[in-house]
């Protein structure tokens, strides 16, 4: 037995009697029962999505106010009443026909009713064709025209309103709750349509669409592609510490003329052979002239540095007097 929920869209002004636009929300399922918490999530999410969508599509034409009427006794019939509250910044009165048409347009943009005119791909149609919730790329083709390309190569024309809805965090957060009931095994589909024109407006929400909307609502993965910026320059370094006695790992060097230190690997095999044989023993007064490769590694929001000494161009050991002075200075600091 299907559960049927009636949702009324009633754009109104203070000067005219209320007029309505009724959207039916119908769950095709077998048990005839619905969890009260699931139902409350549907109601809250519908209200948030519709109100935010109206704000995105018609920011200067008033505010959509959502109210829920009490359930009728002995039924699951409910009315979600939407009225357009005039924006104080708007100097002209909002006519009912215009407000009702705007509400219809919002339902079309979202995909909860069929497109009554050519408005491009709706948000739900876009998500169904993307499948994984993410386009391969998006190209702006005009002031009101975007093209979304899916991973399978298909291209969907999207107007600027649907593009804005796709990128809106409120729409992203709440849309899945509206289609979530269809994920239950007992639910075959959800149908939405305008009460006076079911045949011309009905949309079916199936399990494939629910999967696509879930992917859209899932947290966006950070960009895992790694960008590396690399630069090789000649530097003068002074050794501070390192893997003395070994040739792997990193050494700490002070960049001559600065107080900055870096940790760098040495990739110069000939120099490492001399170091390994014991003919070179680093002292922090020593001087190395090197070809230093600096790599800036960008992984999403994180950036890290990596240093490699490609070649030691010259190595000058500190004189005994310098070593004695440095050692005395270290002793005095101790």
KEGURO-400289 format. One line per 10 residues: for each residue x, y, z of N, C-alpha, C. Coordinates in steps of 0.02 Angstrom, whole numbers, plus 32768, in hexadecimal, padded with zeros to 4 digits. Example, Ala and Ser with C-alpha at 12.3 -4.5 7.8 and 13.67 -1.06 7.14 Angstrom:
<nodes>
8294,7EE4,8186,8267,7F1F,8186,8294,7F5B,8186; 8282,7F90,8162,82AC,7FCB,8165,8285,8002,818A;
</nodes>
This chain:
<nodes>
802A,7FC4,8000,8000,8000,8000,802C,803E,8000; 8022,8068,7FCE,804D,80A3,7FCB,803B,80D6,8001; 806E,80F7,801C,8064,812F,8049,8066,816F,8020; 8033,8198,8028,802D,81D3,7FFE,802F,8212,802A; 805B,8240,8017,8063,827E,803D,8056,82B8,800E; 802A,82E4,8022,801A,831E,7FF8,8040,835A,8012; 8062,837C,7FE5,808A,83B6,7FF7,806F,83F1,7FD1; 8056,8424,7FF5,8037,845E,7FD6,806A,8497,7FD0; 806E,84B4,7F95,8096,84F0,7F8A,8064,8529,7F83; 8063,8556,7FB3,8032,858B,7FB3,8054,85D0,7FB5;
806F,85E7,7F7E,8088,862C,7F7D,804F,865C,7F8A; 8057,8689,7FBA,801F,86B5,7FCB,8039,86FA,7FDD; 800E,872B,7FDB,801C,876E,7FF4,7FE7,8780,8026; 7FF2,87B5,804B,7FC2,87C8,807F,7F81,87E2,8062; 7F82,87F7,8023,7F48,8819,8006,7F1A,87EB,7FDF; 7F2F,87AD,7FD1,7F08,8782,7FA6,7EFB,8740,7FC9; 7EC4,871F,7FB7,7EB6,86DE,7FD5,7EEB,86AB,7FC0; 7EF2,8679,7FEA,7F27,8647,7FE0,7F1A,861D,7FA2; 7F4E,8612,7F7B,7F4A,85E6,7F41,7F7E,85AF,7F4C; 7F73,8575,7F2F,7F9F,853D,7F3D,7FBB,851A,7F01;
7FF4,84FA,7F0D,8013,84CE,7EDC,8025,848F,7F02; 8001,8459,7EF5,8007,841D,7F1E,8034,83E9,7EFE; 8068,83D8,7F22,8096,83A3,7F0D,8088,8364,7F36; 807C,832D,7F14,8070,82ED,7F36,80B1,82C7,7F3C; 80BF,82AF,7F77,80FA,8286,7F85,80DF,8241,7F98; 80EC,8210,7F6E,80CD,81CE,7F75,8102,8198,7F78; 8102,8171,7FAE,8131,813A,7FB6,810E,80F9,7FA2; 8129,80D9,7F6E,810E,8099,7F57,8131,8061,7F7E; 810F,8048,7FB2,812E,8015,7FDB,80FB,7FE2,7FF3; 8112,7FAB,8010,80E8,7F71,801A,80C8,7F6E,805F;
80E7,7F8B,8092,80CF,7F81,80D6,8097,7FB0,80EA; 8093,7FEA,80C9,8061,801B,80DC,8072,8041,811A; 80B0,803B,8132,80C6,805E,816E,8103,8088,815E; 810D,80BA,8188,8148,80E4,817F,8162,80F8,81C3; 81A4,80F7,81CB,81C4,810A,8209,81BC,8155,8214; 81A6,8168,8250,8198,81AF,825E,81D7,81DA,8257; 8211,81BE,826A,824E,81E5,8264,8263,81EE,821C; 8258,81BA,81F3,8266,81C1,81AC,8239,81F6,818D; 81FA,81F4,81A1,81CA,8225,8186,81DD,826C,819A; 81F3,8275,81D9,8207,82B8,81EF,8243,82D1,81C9;
8272,82A3,81B9,82AD,82B7,8192,8299,82CD,814C; 8268,82A8,812E,8250,82BB,80EB,8232,8301,80ED; 8207,830E,811F,81E7,834F,8125,8219,8387,812F; 8247,837E,815E,8279,83B2,816C,82A4,83BE,812E; 82B8,8389,810E,82E5,8390,80D4,82C1,83B0,8099; 8282,839C,808D,825C,83BC,8058,8257,8407,8064; 8247,8419,80A2,8241,845F,80B3,8281,8485,80A7; 82BA,846A,80BD,82FA,848B,80B5,830F,8490,806B; 8305,845A,8046,8318,8459,7FFF,82EE,848A,7FD7; 82AC,8489,7FE2,8281,84B6,7FBC,828D,84FF,7FCD;
8294,850D,800C,82A0,8552,8021,82E2,856D,8005; 8317,8544,800B,8359,8559,7FF1,8359,855F,7FA6; 8336,8531,7F84,8333,8534,7F3B,8310,8572,7F23; 82DA,8585,7F45,82B6,85C3,7F33,82E3,85FF,7F3D; 830A,85FF,7F74,8337,8636,7F82,836C,863C,7F4B; 8387,8602,7F34,83BA,8602,7F00,839C,861A,7EBE; 8361,8601,7EAD,8343,8611,7E6C,8326,8657,7E69; 8308,866F,7EA0,82E6,86AF,7EA1,82F9,86D7,7EDF; 8337,86ED,7EE4,834F,870E,7F21,832C,8750,7F2F; 830E,8770,7EFD,82EE,87B1,7F06,82A2,87AC,7F09;
8286,8770,7F05,823D,8769,7EFF,821C,874D,7F3E; 8236,8760,7F78,8217,8748,7FB5,8238,870A,7FD1; 821D,86F3,8008,8239,86BA,802B,8205,8683,8031; 8218,8646,8024,81EB,860D,8028,81E6,85F8,8071; 81AA,85FA,808D,819D,85E6,80D2,8179,85A3,80D1; 8193,8572,80F6,8179,852E,80F4,8154,851F,8135; 8116,8508,812F,80EE,84F4,8169,80CF,84B0,815C; 80C7,8489,8191,80AA,8446,818A,8066,8445,81AD; 8033,842F,8189,7FF0,8428,81A6,7FED,83E6,81CE; 7FBF,83E2,81FD,7FB8,83A3,8223,7FA3,836A,81F6;
7FB5,832D,8209,7F9F,82F2,81E5,7F53,82EC,81EA; 7F35,82D5,81B4,7EEE,82C6,81B8,7EE4,8285,81DE; 7EB0,8281,8205,7EA3,8246,822E,7E9A,8209,8202; 7EBD,81D3,8214,7EB5,8194,81F0,7ED9,8191,81AE; 7F07,81BE,81A1,7F2A,81BC,8161,7F70,81D8,816A; 7F99,81CD,8136,7FDC,81E9,8135,7FDF,8228,810A; 7FA4,8243,80F9,7FA2,827E,80CE,7FBB,82BB,80F5; 7FEA,82DE,80D8,8004,8319,80FA,800E,8351,80C7; 8006,838E,80DE,800F,83C8,80B3,804C,83EF,80CB; 807C,83F8,809E,80B4,8425,80AC,80A6,8466,8087;
8096,8499,80AD,807E,84D8,8090,80B8,8508,8086; 80C3,851D,8049,80F8,854D,803A,80D8,858F,8025; 80EC,85C4,8045,80D2,8606,8032,810D,8634,8026; 8103,8663,7FF8,8137,8694,7FE9,812B,86D2,8013; 815B,86E0,803E,8158,871B,8069,817C,8753,8045; 8159,878A,803C,8176,87C1,8015,81B5,87DC,8036; 81E8,87E3,800D,8227,8800,8024,821E,884B,802C; 822E,8867,8067,8226,88AF,8071,824C,88D9,803D; 8280,88BD,8020,82A8,88E2,7FEF,8285,88E6,7FAC; 8252,88BC,7FA2,822D,88BC,7F62,81F4,88EE,7F68;
81F3,891F,7F3B,81C2,8955,7F40,817F,8944,7F20; 817E,890F,7EF6,813F,88FE,7ED6,8122,88C0,7EF6; 80E0,88BA,7EF4,80BF,887F,7F10,80C9,8844,7EE2; 80D4,880A,7F00,80E0,87CE,7ED9,809D,87B0,7EC5; 8090,87AC,7E84,8051,8792,7E6C,804E,8746,7E75; 8013,872C,7E83,800B,86E4,7E8D,8021,86BA,7E52; 800C,86CA,7E15,8022,86A1,7DDC,806D,869D,7DD6; 808F,86D4,7DE3,80D8,86D4,7DDE,80F6,86A9,7E15; 80DC,86AF,7E53,80F6,8688,7E8B,80EB,863D,7E80; 80B1,862B,7E67,80A3,85E4,7E5A,80D0,85CA,7E23;
80DA,85F2,7DEF,8107,85DD,7DB8,814E,85D4,7DD2; 8164,8602,7DFD,81A7,85FC,7E1A,81AE,85BB,7E41; 817A,85AA,7E68,817C,856C,7E8E,817F,852F,7E60; 8159,8532,7E29,815D,84FB,7DF7,81A3,84F6,7DDA; 81C0,852F,7DCA,8203,852F,7DAE,8235,850F,7DDE; 822F,851E,7E1F,825C,8501,7E50,8255,84B4,7E51; 8217,849C,7E4E,820C,8453,7E4D,822B,8434,7E0E; 8228,8458,7DD6,8247,8440,7D98,8292,8440,7D9E; 82AE,8475,7DB8,82F7,8478,7DC0,8310,843E,7DEA; 82EC,8430,7E20,8301,83FA,7E4C,82F4,83B6,7E2C;
82BF,83B0,7E05,82AE,8370,7DE5,8276,834B,7E06; 824F,836D,7E32,8218,834B,7E54,81D8,834C,7E2B; 81D7,8372,7DF4,81A3,836D,7DC2,81C4,8370,7D7D; 81A2,8356,7D4A,81BD,8359,7D07,81C4,83A1,7CF1; 81F3,83AC,7CC5,81FD,83EF,7CA9,81C2,8401,7C7C; 81A2,8439,7C8C,8169,844F,7C64,8180,8479,7C29; 81BF,848D,7C2A,81DC,84B1,7BF2,8226,849F,7BF0; 8249,84B5,7BBF,828F,84A3,7BB8,82BA,84C9,7BEB; 82CD,84A6,7C21,82F7,84C5,7C54,8339,84A0,7C5C; 834A,8476,7C2B,8388,8450,7C31,8380,8415,7C60;
83B7,83FC,7C78,83B7,83C1,7CA3,83A7,83D6,7CEA; 8378,83B2,7D0B,8369,83C1,7D51,83A0,83A5,7D7E; 839E,83B8,7DBD,83D1,83A0,7DEC,83CE,8355,7DF4; 8393,8338,7DFD,838E,82EF,7E05,83A3,82CB,7DC5; 8390,82E5,7D8B,83A6,82C6,7D4C,83F2,82C8,7D46; 840F,8300,7D5A,8458,8308,7D57,847A,82D4,7D84; 8461,82CD,7DC1,847F,829E,7DF0,8479,8256,7DD7; 843F,8245,7DB9,8435,8202,7DA0,8467,81F2,7D69; 8474,8222,7D3D,84A2,8215,7D05,84EB,8218,7D1B; 84FA,823E,7D50,853F,823F,7D6A,854F,81FE,7D8E;
851C,81DF,7DAD,8522,81A0,7DD2,854A,81A6,7E12; 8587,81C0,7E0E,85B1,81C3,7E4A,85AF,8207,7E6D; 8583,8233,7E56,857B,8274,7E77,85AD,82A9,7E62; 85E0,8296,7E39,8615,82C6,7E28,861F,82C8,7DDC; 861D,8304,7DBF,862B,8309,7D77,8676,8302,7D6A; 8686,82EA,7D2E,86CD,82E8,7D19,86E7,832F,7D11; 86BE,835A,7CF3,86CF,83A0,7CEF,8690,83C8,7CE1; 8694,8409,7CED,865D,8437,7CE2,8677,8472,7CB9; 8653,8482,7C83,8668,84BA,7C58,8630,84ED,7C53; 8641,852C,7C5D,8610,8561,7C55,860E,8575,7C0C;
85D2,8570,7BEE,85CA,857D,7BA7,85A6,85BE,7B98; 858F,85E0,7BCB,856C,861F,7BC2,8556,8639,7C06; 8536,8674,7C07,8522,8691,7C48,84F0,8666,7C6E; 84CA,863C,7C4A,8497,8613,7C6B,849C,85CA,7C56; 84D7,85B5,7C40,84DE,8573,7C23,8520,8552,7C38; 8519,8516,7C55,8553,84EE,7C68,854C,84A9,7C48; 8585,8489,7C3E,8585,8443,7C27,85AA,8419,7C5A; 8587,83E7,7C73,85A4,83B7,7CA2,85B6,8377,7C7B; 85F3,8361,7C81,8609,8324,7C5F,8611,82EC,7C92; 85EF,82B4,7C87,85F4,827B,7CB4,8632,8252,7CA3;
8643,8223,7CCF,867E,81F9,7CC3,8676,81CC,7C86; 8637,81BE,7C71,862D,8195,7C35,8630,81BF,7BF5; 863E,8200,7BFC,8644,822B,7BC1,8605,8250,7BAE; 85CB,823E,7BCB,858D,8260,7BBA,858D,82A7,7BD5; 856B,82D3,7BB0,856A,831A,7BC2,8522,832F,7BD0; 8518,8353,7C09,84D6,836A,7C1C,84D5,83B6,7C1D; 84A6,83D5,7BF7,849F,841E,7BFA,847B,8431,7C3B; 8496,8462,7C5F,847B,8476,7C9F,8477,84C2,7CA1; 843E,84DD,7CB8,8439,8526,7CBD,845A,853E,7CFD; 8460,857F,7D04,8486,859B,7D3C,8464,858D,7D7F;
8421,8587,7D80,83FF,8579,7DC0,840E,8533,7DD8; 8409,8502,7DAB,8418,84BC,7DBE,8462,84B6,7DD1; 848D,84DA,7DAD,84D5,84DA,7DBF,84DE,84F4,7E06; 84B9,8529,7E18,84BE,8545,7E5C,84A2,8514,7E8F; 846B,84F2,7E7E,844E,84C1,7EAD,847E,8487,7EB8; 849F,8470,7E83,84CE,8438,7E89,8506,844A,7EB9; 851C,8488,7EB9,8555,849E,7EE1,8540,84BC,7F24; 8500,84B8,7F35,84E7,84D6,7F73,84EC,84A3,7FAD; 850C,84B4,7FE5,8514,8484,801C,84D3,8470,803D; 84A1,849D,803F,8461,848B,805D,843F,8455,8033;
843E,845E,7FF2,8420,842D,7FC5,8446,83EA,7FCB; 8488,83EF,7FCE,84B1,83B2,7FD5,84A1,838D,8016; 8496,83B2,804C,848C,8393,808D,8447,8371,8095; 8414,838D,8074,83D0,8376,8083,83AD,834E,804C; 83C5,8351,800E,83A0,8330,7FD8,839B,82E5,7FE1; 83CF,82C6,7FFB,83CD,827D,8001,8395,8266,8030; 8387,828B,8065,8352,8276,8094,830E,8271,8071; 8303,8298,803D,82C3,8297,8019,82BB,8255,7FF3; 82F2,823C,7FD7,82EE,81FE,7FAE,8301,81C0,7FD6; 8319,81C9,8014,8332,8191,803B,8301,8157,8045;
82BF,8165,804E,8291,812C,805A,8294,80F6,8024; 82A6,8109,7FE6,82A6,80D7,7FB0,82DF,80A4,7FB8; 830E,80B2,7FE4,8344,8081,7FF0,832B,8045,8018; 82F2,804D,803B,82D8,8013,8061,82BF,7FDE,8032; 82C8,7F9F,8045,82B7,7F67,8019,826D,7F66,8008; 8243,7F7B,8037,81FB,7F78,802C,81E1,7FB0,7FFF; 820B,7FE2,7FF1,81F6,801B,7FC8,820C,800F,7F80; 81DC,8013,7F52,81EB,800A,7F0B,8202,804B,7EEB; 81E1,8082,7EFC,81F3,80C3,7EDF,81D0,80FA,7F06; 81E3,8136,7EF7,81C0,8172,7F0F,81A8,8198,7ED2;
816B,81B1,7ED5,8151,81D7,7E9D,813D,821C,7EB6; 814F,824F,7E8F,813B,8293,7E9F,8119,82B1,7E62; 80E3,82D6,7E6F,80BE,82F3,7E37,8091,832A,7E51; 807B,8356,7E23,804B,838A,7E34,8005,836B,7E34; 7FDF,837B,7E66,7F9E,835B,7E6F,7F6F,8363,7E33; 7F6A,839E,7E15,7F3A,83A2,7DDD,7F55,8386,7D9B; 7F95,8374,7D98,7FB2,8360,7D58,7FE4,8327,7D63; 7FCC,82EF,7D7D,7FF9,82B7,7D8B,801C,829E,7D4C; 7FF7,8295,7D17,8013,8279,7CDA,8049,82A6,7CBD; 803F,82E7,7CC0,806E,8315,7CA1,80A9,8329,7CCD;
80A6,8316,7D0D,80DA,832F,7D3B,80FD,82F8,7D63; 80E4,82BA,7D61,80FD,8286,7D8F,8146,8274,7D81; 816C,826E,7DB7,81B2,8257,7DB5,81B8,821B,7DE3; 81DB,81E8,7DCB,81E6,81AC,7DF4,822E,81AC,7E0E; 8236,81A2,7E4E,8278,819F,7E6E,8284,8156,7E81; 82B3,8137,7E5D,82C2,80F1,7E69,8302,80E8,7E90; 8316,80A9,7E98,8350,809A,7EC1,8391,80B2,7EA0; 8394,80B2,7E5E,83D1,80CC,7E3D,83DB,8116,7E4C; 83A4,813B,7E4A,83A9,8182,7E59,83BD,818D,7EA1; 83A2,8165,7ECF,83B4,816A,7F15,83FF,815F,7F1F;
841B,812D,7EFB,8463,8121,7EFE,848A,815D,7EE6; 8472,817C,7EB0,8495,81B5,7E93,8492,81F1,7EC3; 8459,81FC,7EE4,8452,8234,7F12,847C,8228,7F50; 8480,81E9,7F66,84AC,81D9,7F9F,84F4,81EA,7F8E; 850A,81DA,7F51,854F,81EA,7F3D,8559,8236,7F3C; 8526,825B,7F25,852A,82A4,7F25,8530,82C0,7F6B; 850C,82A1,7F9B,850B,82BA,7FDF,8548,82A5,8007; 856D,8272,7FEE,85A8,825B,8012,85DD,8291,8015; 8604,8294,804B,8639,82C7,8050,8667,82C3,8014; 8678,82FC,7FF9,86A5,82FF,7FC0,86EB,82EB,7FD5;
8708,82BD,7FAE,874D,82A9,7FBD,877C,82E2,7FAD; 87AE,82E9,7FD7,87E1,831C,7FC8,8806,8308,7F8A; 8820,8338,7F67,8845,832B,7F29,8884,8303,7F38; 8883,82C4,7F23,88BB,8299,7F32,88F4,82A0,7F00; 88E9,82C5,7ECA,891E,82D0,7E9A,8955,82FA,7EBA; 8992,82E5,7EB1,89CB,8306,7ECF,89ED,8333,7E9C; 89F7,8371,7EAE,8A1C,83A0,7E84,8A60,83AD,7EA4; 8A94,83A9,7E7B,8AD8,83B2,7E94,8AF8,83ED,7E6F; 8B0F,841D,7E96,8B35,8456,7E7A,8B7E,844B,7E8D; 8BA9,8448,7E5B,8BEF,8436,7E67,8C1E,846C,7E4D;
8C53,8479,7E74,8C84,84AC,7E61,8CC8,8496,7E7A; 8CFC,849B,7E50,8D40,8489,7E63,8D6C,84C7,7E60; 8D8C,84D6,7E98,8DB6,8512,7E9D,8DF8,84FF,7EC0; 8E28,852C,7EBA,8E68,8523,7EDD,8E64,8546,7F21; 8E75,8521,7F56,8E71,853C,7F99,8EB1,852D,7FC0; 8EBF,8558,7FF1,8EF4,854B,8021,8ED2,8534,8062; 8EE8,84FA,807B,8ECA,84DD,80B6,8EFE,84CF,80EC; 8EE8,84D0,812A,8F12,84BB,8162,8EEF,8480,8184; 8F12,8448,818E,8EF2,840F,81AF,8EE4,841C,81F9; 8EAA,8405,8210,8E9A,840D,8258,8E98,83C9,827A;
8E76,8399,825A,8E72,8356,8276,8E60,8326,823F; 8E66,82E6,824B,8E55,82B6,8218,8E61,826F,822F; 8E5E,8242,8200,8E68,81FB,820F,8EB2,81EC,820D; 8ED6,8203,823D,8F1E,81FB,823C,8F31,81B1,823F; 8F5B,819E,8211,8F6F,8158,820B,8F46,8132,81D9; 8F0C,814F,81C3,8EE2,812F,8191,8EDB,815D,8155; 8EBE,8142,8120,8EB7,816A,80E2,8E6E,8170,80CC; 8E3F,8153,80F1,8DF9,8158,80DE,8DD6,818B,810B; 8D99,819C,80FA,8D73,81CB,8122,8D83,8213,8111; 8D74,823F,8140,8D7D,8286,8134,8DAE,82A4,8165;
8DCD,82DB,8150,8DF9,8304,817A,8DD7,8348,8183; 8DE6,8367,81BB,8DCE,83AC,81C6,8E05,83DD,81B4; 8DF4,840D,818A,8E23,8440,8174,8E06,8485,8183; 8E32,84B4,8192,8E1F,84FA,8197,8E31,851B,8155; 8E03,8541,8139,8E11,8565,80FB,8E3C,85A1,810C; 8E76,85A4,80EE,8EA7,85D9,80FF,8E88,861E,80F6; 8E95,8649,8127,8E7B,868D,8124,8E35,8694,813F; 8E18,865D,8156,8DD5,8660,8173,8DD4,8639,81B4; 8D9D,863D,81D6,8D93,8615,8212,8D68,85D7,8203; 8D54,85D0,81C4,8D29,8599,81B1,8D4E,8558,81A9;
8D2E,8521,81BB,8D4B,84DE,81B4,8D1E,84B4,8188; 8D3C,8484,8167,8D17,8454,813E,8D30,840E,814D; 8D07,83DD,813F,8D1B,8397,8142,8D1F,837E,80FA; 8D59,8364,80E7,8D64,8351,80A1,8D86,830D,809C; 8D73,82EA,8067,8D97,82AC,8056,8DD2,82BE,8029; 8E05,8295,8028,8E3E,829E,7FFC,8E3C,8267,7FC7; 8E37,827B,7F88,8E33,824B,7F51,8E74,8246,7F2A; 8EA8,8268,7F41,8EE9,8268,7F1F,8F10,8229,7F35; 8F12,81F6,7F0A,8F30,81B6,7F1D,8F7B,81BC,7F2D; 8F9F,81E4,7F07,8FE7,81EC,7F12,8FF4,820C,7F56;
8FCD,823E,7F66,8FD7,825E,7FA7,8FC5,822E,7FE0; 8F8F,8208,7FD8,8F7B,81D8,800B,8FB0,81A2,8016; 8FD4,818F,7FE0,9009,815E,7FE6,9041,8179,8012; 9053,81B8,8008,9087,81D7,8031,9070,81DC,807A; 9030,81ED,8083,9014,81F2,80C7,9014,81AE,80E9; 9001,817B,80C3,8FFE,8138,80E0,9043,811E,80F2; 9076,8131,80CB,90BA,8119,80D8,90DA,813B,8115; 90BC,8171,812C,90D7,8194,8166,9104,81CE,8154; 910E,81DB,8114,913A,8212,8100,9118,8256,810C; 90D5,8254,8114,90B0,8291,8124,9087,8284,8163;
908D,82B1,8192,9063,82AF,81CE,9046,82F5,81D8; 9006,82FA,81D2,8FE6,833C,81D6,8FF3,835D,8219; 9002,839E,8215,9005,83C9,8250,8FDB,8406,823F; 8FB8,8422,8271,8F87,8456,825D,8FA7,8497,8248; 8FE8,849C,8247,9008,84D6,8229,901C,84C9,81E1; 9013,848B,81C8,9025,847A,8183,8FF7,849E,8152; 900F,84A2,8115,8FE9,84C4,80E0,8FE2,8497,80A4; 8FA5,8490,808B,8F98,846A,804F,8F77,8497,801B; 8F93,8496,7FDF,8F73,84B7,7FA6,8F51,8480,7F7F; 8F0F,8486,7F77,8EEA,844C,7F5C,8EB7,8463,7F27;
8EA4,8433,7EFE,8E68,843B,7ED4,8E2E,841E,7EFC; 8E01,844B,7F12,8DC9,8437,7F3E,8D87,8438,7F18; 8D66,83FF,7F17,8D24,83FB,7EF8,8CEE,8403,7F2E; 8CC5,8436,7F26,8C8F,8444,7F54,8C4D,8430,7F33; 8C27,8406,7F54,8BE7,83EF,7F38,8BAF,8405,7F67; 8B7F,8428,7F4C,8B43,843C,7F71,8B0B,840C,7F5C; 8AF5,83E2,7F8A,8AC5,83AC,7F7A,8A80,83C1,7F94; 8A51,83C8,7F65,8A0E,83E1,7F76,89DD,83A7,7F70; 89C0,8394,7FA8,898F,835D,7FAA,894E,8378,7FC8; 8921,838F,7F9D,88E4,83AE,7FB5,88F6,83ED,7FDC;
88DD,83F4,801A,88EC,8430,8041,8930,842D,8063; 8951,83F4,8060,8990,83EC,8083,89CC,83F9,8055; 89FD,841C,806F,8A3B,842A,8048,8A76,8417,8074; 8AA3,83F0,8058,8ADF,83DE,807D,8B1C,83E9,8050; 8B56,83F0,8071,8B95,83FD,804E,8BC2,83C0,8051; 8BE9,83B8,801B,8C18,8380,8017,8C59,839B,7FF7; 8C92,838A,8015,8CD3,83A4,7FFD,8D02,836A,7FEE; 8D25,836F,7FB5,8D56,833D,7FA2,8D95,8361,7F88; 8DCF,834E,7FA3,8E0F,8367,7F8A,8E24,833A,7F50; 8E1B,8353,7F13,8E2A,832B,7ED8,8E75,8321,7ECF;
8E9C,8357,7EDD,8EE4,8353,7ED4,8F07,8382,7F06; 8F3C,8369,7F24,8F65,8394,7F4E,8F9C,83B0,7F22; 8F98,83F1,7F14,8FC8,8410,7EE6,900C,841B,7F09; 900A,842B,7F48,9049,8432,7F6E,903A,8429,7FB8; 906D,8411,7FDC,9065,8407,8024,90A3,8425,8046; 9098,8453,8075,90CF,8473,8099,90C7,8466,80E3; 90FA,8445,80FE,90F7,8436,8145,910B,8475,816D; 90E8,8481,81A4,90F9,84BA,81CE,913F,84B3,81EA; 9165,84EB,81EF,91A8,84E9,820A,91A6,84D6,8254; 91DE,84C0,826F,91E2,84AC,82B5,91CE,84E6,82E2;
91E4,8523,82CF,91D4,855E,82F8,9189,856B,82F9; 916A,8563,82BE,9122,856D,82BA,90FE,8539,82E3; 9116,84FA,82DC,90F6,84C4,8302,90FC,84D0,834D; 9138,84E7,8362,9143,84F3,83AA,9116,852C,83C2; 910F,8560,8398,90E4,8598,83AC,909B,8583,83B2; 9085,855B,8381,903F,8544,8383,9032,8517,83BE; 9064,84EB,83CC,905C,84BE,8404,905B,84E5,8446; 9086,8519,844B,9087,8542,8487,9044,8566,8490; 9029,857E,8457,8FE8,85A0,845A,8FB1,8571,8472; 8FB3,8532,8457,8F82,8502,846D,8F88,84F2,84B7;
8FC8,84ED,84CF,8FD3,84DE,8516,8FB9,8517,8541; 8FC5,8555,852A,8FAE,858F,8551,8F63,8591,8556; 8F40,857C,851F,8EF7,857B,851F,8EDE,8545,854D; 8F06,850F,8554,8EF0,84D9,8581,8EF5,84EF,85C8;
</nodes>
